[in-house]
Amino acid sequence: MFDKLTEKTQSALFMDVGIHISGNRELILENCRRIEECSDVLMSLSCGRILVNIWGSELRAYDYKTGGIVIRGKISRVELEERRSR
């Protein structure tokens, strides 16, 4: 019961992950909480219970302070991994 309530609360407060991809050059990720790993070939980003891995080349992060993050570069793959609740 508590899990369902938590999910509904997150949805109501717009805490879900939002992803917008423009071609293979730009990705906008809403509600990014933490950068786990950052290099020019891999960006690993924590978004609550979802871990987003972005693979490519010449990757750069922009506008992290806005509650989301913009990734630019040559994006080749995006992976979503659901984390277990703690």
Helices and strands as residue ranges (DSSP letters): H 2-12, E 18-22, E 26-30, E 34-38, E 42-47, E 50-62, G 64-66, E 68-82
